[in-house]
Each structure stands twice: as structure tokens, then as C-alpha cells.
Amino acid sequence: MNKLPTELVDHIIDFALYHSGNSKASALNLALVSRTWTPRSRYHLELSLDESRVKYQKLRTFTELCQHPLSTLKFIGALRVSNVGNTRIGLKRSPLDHTAANAWFSRRFHARRGGHILESVFTHVHRLTIDRVGWWTLNDMARNSLNNGFRLVTELDLRHVSFTDFRQFYELICSFPLLERLFLILQQPFPTISEMGQPTNHLNLQLPPNLYCIDITTIDVATLQGISMLTPCSSLRQFHWRSNVFYQMEEECRIIGMFLESARSSLVDLSLAFNVDVLSNNIRIRKPASEVAIQQFKLFHDCVNLANNPSLERLTLDIRPDPYLVLFLQHALHNEQALGVRSLSVPFLENVIFSLNTRILPKGGLTEIDLDAALQHPALANMQRLEFGVHGFFPRQSATDKIAQVLSGLMERQISLVNKDDRAIEVNSP
């Protein structure tokens, strides 16, 4: 086993873990096969450091363990620093105590062997996650450690991280030269939006040239301010947008529209997830009528023109409640020009058909005929493939035939119906 070239060993481990879903148990078992298998196996594991559970006094022992000559922690490929034990991200009058996070990221925190913790120990980290940390609470040394360390990171995940100055956010993103994938759920730190600085991109910095995928979830204005700082992004190829502020879509659509327009022909994959039924700040509105949904979808129509992205090939739509997919197709897409979309994915298409046949959800008089007609929207004239997922409403073996019967008009265009679950089985079959 030790005679195999290192590159071949790495490929074997990557292949094995890919087909096992990158499970932690599989990675640990492969690490025990041979000492030469340990580095690559550890590369697929994530180390989670939650400052709400780790005491400051134990950090020195942890540091010494990491820097021991026989320690395998240095081969970890993913690192998560969080404060999930405390749900309060911080208030102006009573900020969170980030003593542990400051110590982890601070360059002045040394182990007995004299090395800098985190960025100099975990030199193989390719995915960095920061969860529920108020950026303003970190000291200057901790911020410098993040901005100047972890140079090999290709995936950055900021979950419920808050910034009072979005120039610091932009500086953080630009500090990872190899960054390819960015996941954002930013959160405003104070109760009132007016206390936050407006995003003004005047820094002499450039976004990572290989940043091709951005995944965002909007829960308030903070994520939108972050996206404003990232505009323009000419390298964007994949964009995933989940909106949880459906009743405040005017500003959201305007900012996202400008961001997508800046991508131009580089954008090839777009995913949209709108929860129409999400609770808004207006407690008088619980479940919106179809007129309210139509109004919001028209805002999308006015602000987001996907014709500005001529290379867009794949579109994924997840609109909840399920019947409102029809309203989105009718009112959000432009009629003037056919998009380049070849593949449309509706993960819950089965649910949409089921809901249109029942009275479980308000559907505004919509029927299966409306769904069939909406999927033949002029903007989707170039569609050749329709993907869906199976969720138990139809038998797995006959789901494709059942959906084809409902969408008979669409099927006349020789559209291919593809069950994503069947495709996953084919990929994972020996």
C-alpha cells in the first residue's frame, strides 16, 4: 500500500469518499488504512471550534496539541469557528464576549513552540466557516489574522456574521486570492437599520479572479449590502438566491438585478428560491393572497432582466407555496426575448401538481392547464430539459409518465423529463 504514488492514493480516497457522501465515518476509517492515507483522509474532515463551549484556559493545551509533530489535525481541510451556543449575535449596549475567537485568530496568541494559532497550524484548510460572530467584536490582531492568513481557502461560508462597516466585509472577501465559492447569510448587528453604514465601495481592492459561485440567503438588509459591495462581479457563473424577505422585495430585486447584470455572459446557472408564505414584519399579513404575490413578482420583472445574461443555460425554481410557481412564470419573466435556458429544474414539480389538484393551499383558481401553459412561457422557448424530484405523490416508477400526462402541451415540444433521483442513482451505481 505504501508503494502507491501519492497522487494515486489521493485519487482513490477522493473517489471513495465522493461516492459515500463524504461521510465522517468513512473518512476516519480511510485514515486508519495507512499513515500515508491519513493526510488526504483528514483533508475531507471538518474541525468545529465553538467558542461558547471551549474555555479560554484550554486554548493553550489545544494549541500545543495542534503543533505536536505527530498531530494530524494540521491536515484538516475544513475549519468552522462559531458561537452557535449563544443565539444573540450582539447588541450595541451588550456585545458578545468573543475572547475565545480573538484568541484563536490573534497573532499574539502563541503556543509553547512559538507558532501562530489557526492560520499557521491549519495550512491545508480549503473551506472556512464563520458562524454567528460579530465582526466588530474581534480585535485588530484577530482581523489581521483572517485577512492575511488562510491563503489556500477556496470556499468561504459566512453564516449570521454581522458587519458595521461593509468595507471590512469587502476587504475580507478580497483577502482570499484563491476563493471560488462564497456562501452568505449576513445579519444586521443592531435593532435599527439606520445605525449601519451604507456600502460604499471605494477600496483599491479586486475580487478574487476565480470567484465563480455565490450562494446567498437574505434575512434582512445586511446581505443586500454585502452584494452591493460585490458588484460588479464579472467572474460569476453560478448564483443561488434564497429570499426570506418576500414583502420587501423592491430593494432586494433592484440590488440583485444590478448584480446579475454585472455578470453578463459569464452567468450560466441561476437558482431562485422564494418563500411567498414567510412571515413578514407586517404581522397583519400571514398568508398572502394571489394579488400580493403577483405584485411582488412584478417587482422581480421590473428589476431583473435575465436577457442580460445570454449564456444562462440552467434555471432552478423553488417557489413556495407550490401553486405560486405558476404566478411566478406568468408575471416575473419577460416576454420580449427567449432566454438561452436549456435546462429548467423544478425540484418540487410533483408537489405543484398535487397542490393544484387539492384544496390544501390557496391556489387562486389555478389549474394544471395553467401550469402547462406557464411552462411554455416565451422566455423558455429554448428549453430542452425539465428536471423534477420525486416526493411520494406519484409512484417512483411511473412519476415521469404521470407528469408527462399533466404537461401534455409541453411534451409536444419534445421536452425531456428527467427524474433527478434516477440520475443520482445512475451516477452512484458501480
Disulfide bonds with the S-S distance in Angstrom:
none
